[in-house]
Amino acid sequence: MKNIYLDNAGTTPMAPEVVETMTQMMTEVFGNASAANSFGRKARGVLERSRQIFADSLNAKNANEIIFTSGGTESDNTAIIQTARKRKNQGRHLITTAIEHEAVLKPMEYLEENGYEVTYLPVDENGVISLTDLKNALRPDTILVSIMAGNNEVGSHMPLTQIGEIVAKSNAWFHTDAVQAYGIVDIDVQRDQIDLLSTSAHKLNGPKQMGFLYEREGLDLGSHLMGGDQELKRRAGTENIPAIAGFAKAVELEQAERETLQKRYQGFKQQLCDALAQNGVSFEVNGKMGADELPQIINIWFKGCQNDAMLTNLDLAGFAAAAGSACTAGSLEPSHVLKAMYGDNERVVQSLRFSFGKYNTADEIAQLATQLAKISQRIKKNN
């Protein structure tokens, strides 16, 4: 039986077109983009064309607002820690949310250990902050507000435009971890008044260890790494031309298919829920099913079924899913996202995340629903 992959929020398979692009780069464009020779100029051309693709995808003011990084973690760390260092004389207060990825939460914890104060905004049962809470949390010494664009576990989509309007009236800069949302939903850094934005290629059928940080012109955070003067002295290290070109190709492919994929993923969600209901499965969706949410993620509470048992049985049946963030999958701790939404109860240890990708089919969703019904019934019977 063919294994069925439904953990695309963890990572996605590289698109064949991306593999082809990267292979061509590795064999034909091997020069150092900083070198003053023909090989270097050829690499530099690929670098800058890709940079423009990313800038255009966000409606950035100019291409030099894009800084290439090794992915979401480096981008988040750079945005948060470098802002704290640069603006420490203006204040030592930061705001984030209780449901951020560890790549945001851990830098915040690090700053707390070093004399900064962090406010963690709560979320409602839909995984969304209160704008009133945000307004009330802002202070004259707040230097950064870091709120994710879309949650990687439940798919909640934050109101970036409204958040941007609020933060713009304060002394703070606005950073968003857009790793799970970039390319999937529309983000406009001008409209949303975003100062810093993090991305990662492997969430969009691109290569791992590749991403970029959008840094609004004039912020001048400087390099988080010590070394050469690459990326206009903002990120030391020789640029990874094959990965950058592969990421650019992935973004172009996603943009061409965005509306089609959004509708397909939303259809998968409804199909799965309808089939579970028809099979008598006792379940609830964590968060909302609305069109405003990230379309590729659905998180479901299977009442009375522990998620570790569900995952093991699904894996044995050939289905890949998740109980939370792939980056904390080795932990036995319940999801901090679900705890923030629903409190510390059985729901947080009886929920699974299914995340769709461009290569999934309606037939695979039908097979998943059938297996989930069988597995949940078996687990309840054994209990």
Backbone hydrogen bonds, N-H to C=O, Kabsch-Sander energy under -0.5 kcal/mol:
donor,donor_aa,acceptor,acceptor_aa,energy
4,I,318,G,-3.5
5,Y,3,N,-0.5
6,L,4,I,-0.6
6,L,320,A,-1.8
8,N,355,S,-1.8
10,G,7,D,-1.3
11,T,7,D,-1.5
12,T,202,H,-2.1
15,A,205,N,-2.2
18,V,15,A,-0.7
19,V,15,A,-2.2
20,E,16,P,-2.5
21,T,17,E,-2.1
22,M,18,V,-2.7
23,T,19,V,-2.5
24,Q,20,E,-2.1
25,M,21,T,-2.2
26,M,22,M,-2.7
27,T,23,T,-1.5
28,E,24,Q,-2.4
29,V,25,M,-2.2
33,A,31,G,-0.5
35,A,32,N,-2.5
37,N,35,A,-1.0
41,R,37,N,-2.7
42,K,38,S,-2.0
43,A,39,F,-1.9
44,R,40,G,-2.7
45,G,41,R,-2.1
46,V,42,K,-1.6
47,L,43,A,-2.4
48,E,44,R,-2.6
49,R,45,G,-2.1
50,S,46,V,-2.2
51,R,47,L,-2.3
52,Q,48,E,-1.8
53,I,49,R,-1.6
54,F,50,S,-2.1
55,A,51,R,-2.3
56,D,52,Q,-2.7
57,S,53,I,-1.8
58,L,54,F,-0.9
58,L,55,A,-0.9
59,N,55,A,-0.6
59,N,56,D,-0.8
60,A,55,A,-2.8
65,E,62,N,-1.6
66,I,63,A,-1.8
67,I,65,E,-0.5
67,I,213,L,-2.2
69,T,211,G,-2.7
75,S,71,G,-2.1
76,D,72,G,-2.9
77,N,73,T,-2.7
78,T,74,E,-2.7
79,A,75,S,-2.5
80,I,76,D,-2.5
81,I,77,N,-2.5
82,Q,77,N,-0.6
82,Q,78,T,-1.8
83,T,79,A,-1.0
84,A,80,I,-2.1
85,R,81,I,-2.3
86,K,82,Q,-2.6
87,R,83,T,-2.6
88,K,85,R,-0.7
90,Q,87,R,-2.0
91,G,87,R,-1.0
93,H,141,D,-1.7
94,L,117,E,-2.6
95,I,144,L,-2.4
96,T,119,T,-2.8
98,A,121,L,-2.3
100,E,97,T,-0.9
104,V,101,H,-2.1
105,L,101,H,-2.3
106,K,102,E,-2.6
108,M,104,V,-1.8
109,E,105,L,-2.3
110,Y,106,K,-2.4
111,L,107,P,-2.2
112,E,108,M,-2.2
113,E,109,E,-1.9
114,N,110,Y,-0.5
114,N,111,L,-1.0
115,G,112,E,-1.2
116,Y,111,L,-2.3
117,E,92,R,-3.2
119,T,94,L,-2.6
120,Y,118,V,-0.5
121,L,96,T,-3.1
121,L,119,T,-0.7
124,D,128,V,-2.2
127,G,124,D,-2.1
131,L,129,I,-0.5
134,L,130,S,-1.8
135,K,131,L,-2.4
136,N,132,T,-2.5
137,A,133,D,-1.6
138,L,134,L,-1.4
142,T,139,R,-1.9
143,I,93,H,-2.7
143,I,141,D,-0.5
144,L,93,H,-0.9
145,V,173,W,-2.9
146,S,95,I,-3.1
147,I,145,V,-0.6
147,I,175,H,-2.1
149,A,177,D,-2.0
150,G,177,D,-0.7
151,N,156,S,-2.8
155,G,151,N,-1.1
158,M,149,A,-2.0
158,M,156,S,-0.6
160,L,158,M,-1.9
163,I,159,P,-2.3
164,G,160,L,-3.1
165,E,161,T,-1.9
166,I,162,Q,-1.9
167,V,163,I,-2.7
168,A,164,G,-2.3
169,K,165,E,-0.7
169,K,166,I,-0.9
170,S,167,V,-2.1
173,W,143,I,-1.7
175,H,145,V,-3.1
175,H,173,W,-0.6
176,T,196,L,-2.2
178,A,176,T,-1.0
178,A,198,S,-1.5
182,Y,178,A,-3.4
183,G,185,V,-0.6
184,I,181,A,-1.5
185,V,181,A,-2.1
189,V,58,L,-2.3
192,D,188,D,-3.0
193,Q,190,Q,-0.8
194,I,189,V,-1.5
195,D,174,F,-2.3
196,L,174,F,-2.1
197,L,214,Y,-1.8
198,S,176,T,-2.0
199,T,212,F,-1.6
201,A,210,M,-3.2
203,K,200,S,-1.1
204,L,201,A,-2.1
206,G,201,A,-1.7
211,G,69,T,-1.7
213,L,67,I,-3.0
214,Y,197,L,-3.0
214,Y,212,F,-0.5
215,E,65,E,-3.0
215,E,213,L,-0.6
216,R,195,D,-3.0
219,L,216,R,-1.9
223,S,233,K,-0.5
224,H,234,R,-0.6
227,G,225,L,-0.5
233,K,229,D,-1.5
234,R,230,Q,-0.8
234,R,231,E,-1.3
235,R,230,Q,-1.5
241,I,239,E,-1.3
244,I,240,N,-2.5
245,A,241,I,-2.7
246,G,242,P,-2.1
247,F,243,A,-2.5
248,A,244,I,-2.3
249,K,245,A,-2.1
250,A,246,G,-2.2
251,V,247,F,-2.3
252,E,248,A,-2.3
253,L,249,K,-2.4
254,E,250,A,-2.3
255,Q,251,V,-2.7
256,A,252,E,-1.7
257,E,253,L,-1.1
258,R,254,E,-1.0
261,L,257,E,-2.9
262,Q,258,R,-2.7
263,K,259,E,-2.0
264,R,260,T,-2.1
265,Y,261,L,-2.9
266,Q,262,Q,-2.3
267,G,263,K,-2.0
268,F,264,R,-2.0
269,K,265,Y,-2.1
270,Q,266,Q,-2.0
271,Q,267,G,-2.6
272,L,268,F,-2.6
273,C,269,K,-2.4
274,D,270,Q,-2.6
275,A,271,Q,-2.3
276,L,272,L,-2.4
277,A,273,C,-2.3
278,Q,274,D,-2.3
279,N,275,A,-1.5
280,G,277,A,-1.4
281,V,276,L,-2.5
283,F,281,V,-0.8
284,E,301,W,-1.6
286,N,299,N,-3.4
287,G,125,E,-0.5
287,G,285,V,-0.6
293,E,290,G,-1.4
294,L,155,G,-3.0
297,I,294,L,-1.0
298,I,354,F,-2.3
300,I,352,L,-2.9
301,W,284,E,-3.5
302,F,300,I,-0.7
302,F,350,Q,-2.9
303,K,282,S,-1.4
303,K,301,W,-0.9
305,C,302,F,-2.1
306,Q,304,G,-0.5
307,N,349,V,-2.9
310,M,306,Q,-2.1
311,L,307,N,-2.7
312,T,308,D,-2.1
313,N,309,A,-2.2
314,L,310,M,-2.5
315,D,311,L,-2.7
316,L,312,T,-2.2
317,A,313,N,-1.4
318,G,315,D,-1.3
319,F,314,L,-2.9
320,A,4,I,-2.6
321,A,319,F,-0.6
322,A,353,R,-1.7
328,T,325,S,-1.5
329,A,326,A,-1.1
331,S,328,T,-1.8
335,S,348,V,-0.7
339,K,335,S,-2.0
340,A,336,H,-1.8
341,M,337,V,-1.5
342,Y,338,L,-3.1
343,G,339,K,-2.2
345,N,343,G,-1.3
348,V,345,N,-1.3
349,V,346,E,-1.1
350,Q,347,R,-1.3
352,L,300,I,-2.4
353,R,322,A,-3.7
354,F,298,I,-3.0
355,S,6,L,-2.2
356,F,296,Q,-2.5
360,N,357,G,-1.8
365,I,361,T,-1.5
366,A,362,A,-2.0
367,Q,363,D,-2.2
368,L,364,E,-2.3
369,A,365,I,-2.4
370,T,366,A,-1.9
371,Q,367,Q,-2.2
372,L,368,L,-2.8
373,A,369,A,-2.0
374,K,370,T,-2.0
375,I,371,Q,-3.1
376,S,372,L,-2.6
377,Q,373,A,-1.9
378,R,374,K,-2.1
379,I,375,I,-2.7
380,K,376,S,-2.3
381,K,377,Q,-2.0
382,N,378,R,-2.3
383,N,379,I,-1.8
